[in-house]
Amino acid sequence: MTRPKRASDTPFAVDVEAGKKYFWCACGLSASQPFCDGSHKGSEFSPMKYEATESTTVFFCGCKSTLNPPMCDGSHNK
């Protein structure tokens, strides 16, 4: 399995809206981090859907090493 590209050394804080769907970039190649822009095409990666259950700020993983995708779990500190 190919490893994703590390897009950031920190998480992406995003204000999400309840009921809205977001598609997290799993490959790390998107120019629209932390969201997918289709750059994964032709690879083994695909975006991960996140549906907000409430309007709040969430932290999407930027290092692409989280064990809790698409949310940051602090893996960037390891």
Beta strands, then each sheet from edge to edge (+ up, - down):
strand 1: 12-16
strand 2: 21-24
strand 3: 48-51
strand 4: 56-60
sheet 1: 1+ 4-
sheet 2: 2+ 3-
end
